[in-house]
Amino acid sequence: MNKEPKFKYQKQIDDLLANGCQLPELFAPNDLQACRFAFSEEGHQNHVPQYMSNPKRMLQDINNGKANTSLLALSCFTTSEKAETFYTNLRKAFKNVFTSIGDSLSEGKLTNEDGLKTSASNNGHFDFYEYESCDLNKTFEITKHLIEKEDEKD
């Protein structure tokens, strides 16, 4: 009997579902090459969903009826070009965005054993819901720094 794998943040997802939220339609990644933002600094905790890096936000959003399961997923992109364009636009709007989402591009392969993904939007963005056993820190590598050190000082 095959047991369906649990998501890494299953308890939090279950809590959101109990509060009326719904998971989006999810698909197997089928060895999809993907990229996401990360911190180049040694020892920094990368590949953590927004709600998990800021738990107070989840409680606040649940209480305000604004909770969204996508904040328990990892933001990913289908190509490095689309990720870089998105990052450049974010930097125009939020100069210090690198302090919250990272200063580099990290790339790797998403397998069916890692989790499930949403469909990609026109800008190449999709959400990735990790299974408990998934650790992108072991399979994703930083491939490009997106900001220069002197930019951090501005």
Stockholm file with secondary structure:
# STOCKHOLM 1.0

chainA/1-154         MNKEPKFKYQKQIDDLLANGCQLPELFAPNDLQACRFAFSEEGHQNHVPQYMSNPKRMLQDINNGKANTSLLALSCFTTSEKAETFYTNLRKAFKNVFTSIGDSLSEGKLTNEDGLKTSASNNGHFDFYEYESCDLNKTFEITKHLIEKEDEKD
#=GR chainA/1-154 SS CCCCCCBTTHHHHHHHHHTTCCCCCCBCCCSEEEEEEECCSTTCCCSCCHHHHCHHHHHHHHHTTCCCGGGGSEEEESSHHHHHHHHHHHHHHCTTTHHHHCSEEEEEEECTTTEEECCCCTTSEEEEEEBTTCCHHHHCEEEEECSCHHHHHC
#=GC SS_cons         CCCCCCBTTHHHHHHHHHTTCCCCCCBCCCSEEEEEEECCSTTCCCSCCHHHHCHHHHHHHHHTTCCCGGGGSEEEESSHHHHHHHHHHHHHHCTTTHHHHCSEEEEEEECTTTEEECCCCTTSEEEEEEBTTCCHHHHCEEEEECSCHHHHHC
//
